[in-house]
Amino acid sequence: TKTLTDPDDLAFRLAFLNESAGNFESTWHLEVGDTILVTEKGEPLWNIRLLPDGTYELFGKATGEHFTFLPVMGSGCQQKADEQASQDCHKCHAVER
């Protein structure tokens, strides 16, 4: 994660460019002080921020929808390479359709 302290951070430029190109009015704005995810290479994932309760909020770049989720890292979830199919995840993580 990375807490944004510089208003000239790349994350703000990426967010601005996405909002400018979108076909929807964004109600989600990145602000100084927000904590976002970053890749292993340090690239900002500007559309995913940490919320005060420890969950994350993902802002859909194409639709503008908001999704919240809990991180897998540190959750005690035991992942196995041969159990990565959708049905394996849904054993613990129920999704209503």
C-alpha positions as CSV (number, residue, x, y, z in Angstrom):
1,T,0.0,0.0,0.0
2,K,1.0,3.6,-0.3
3,T,-0.5,6.7,1.4
4,L,-0.7,9.6,-1.1
5,T,1.0,12.7,0.3
6,D,2.0,14.5,-2.9
7,P,-0.8,16.1,-5.1
8,D,1.4,15.5,-8.1
9,D,1.6,11.8,-7.6
10,L,1.2,9.6,-10.7
11,A,-2.0,8.1,-9.1
12,F,-3.8,11.4,-9.4
13,R,-2.8,11.8,-13.0
14,L,-4.1,8.3,-13.8
15,A,-7.3,8.9,-12.0
16,F,-7.8,12.2,-13.8
17,L,-7.2,10.6,-17.2
18,N,-9.6,7.8,-16.5
19,E,-12.3,10.2,-15.3
20,S,-11.8,12.4,-18.3
21,A,-12.2,9.5,-20.7
22,G,-15.2,7.9,-18.9
23,N,-18.8,7.9,-20.1
24,F,-20.1,8.4,-16.6
25,E,-20.0,11.0,-13.8
26,S,-17.6,9.8,-11.1
27,T,-18.7,10.2,-7.5
28,W,-15.3,8.7,-6.4
29,H,-12.4,11.1,-6.1
30,L,-8.8,10.3,-5.0
31,E,-7.6,12.6,-2.3
32,V,-4.3,13.3,-0.5
33,G,-4.2,11.1,2.5
34,D,-5.9,8.1,0.7
35,T,-4.1,4.8,1.0
36,I,-4.0,2.9,-2.3
37,L,-2.7,-0.5,-3.4
38,V,0.5,-0.6,-5.5
39,T,1.9,-3.4,-7.6
40,E,5.2,-5.2,-6.7
41,K,6.9,-2.8,-9.1
42,G,5.5,0.2,-7.2
43,E,2.9,1.1,-9.9
44,P,-0.2,2.7,-8.3
45,L,-3.5,0.9,-8.5
46,W,-5.3,4.3,-8.1
47,N,-8.8,2.8,-8.3
48,I,-8.3,0.6,-5.1
49,R,-8.1,2.3,-1.8
50,L,-8.0,1.2,1.8
51,L,-11.0,2.1,4.0
52,P,-10.7,2.9,7.7
53,D,-12.3,-0.5,8.7
54,G,-9.6,-2.4,6.9
55,T,-11.6,-3.3,3.8
56,Y,-10.7,-2.1,0.3
57,E,-12.9,-0.2,-2.1
58,L,-12.5,-0.8,-5.8
59,F,-13.8,1.8,-8.3
60,G,-14.8,0.2,-11.6
61,K,-12.9,2.0,-14.3
62,A,-15.5,1.1,-17.0
63,T,-18.8,1.5,-15.2
64,G,-18.0,3.7,-12.2
65,E,-19.4,1.0,-9.8
66,H,-18.0,0.6,-6.3
67,F,-17.1,-2.7,-4.8
68,T,-15.7,-3.5,-1.3
69,F,-13.6,-6.5,-0.5
70,L,-11.4,-8.0,2.2
71,P,-7.8,-8.7,1.3
72,V,-6.7,-12.3,1.0
73,M,-3.2,-11.5,2.3
74,G,-3.1,-11.9,6.1
75,S,-6.5,-13.4,6.2
76,G,-5.4,-17.0,6.9
77,C,-6.8,-18.2,3.6
78,Q,-4.8,-21.2,2.5
79,Q,-4.4,-21.0,-1.2
80,K,-3.3,-24.0,-3.3
81,A,-2.2,-23.8,-6.9
82,D,-4.4,-26.7,-7.9
83,E,-7.5,-25.2,-6.2
84,Q,-7.8,-21.9,-8.0
85,A,-11.0,-22.6,-10.0
86,S,-14.1,-20.5,-9.4
87,Q,-15.9,-23.4,-7.6
88,D,-13.0,-23.7,-5.2
89,C,-13.3,-20.1,-4.2
90,H,-17.1,-20.3,-3.8
91,K,-16.8,-23.0,-1.2
92,C,-15.8,-20.3,1.3
93,H,-16.8,-17.1,-0.5
94,A,-20.5,-17.3,-1.4
95,V,-21.7,-15.1,-4.2
96,E,-25.4,-14.5,-4.8
97,R,-26.4,-14.2,-8.5
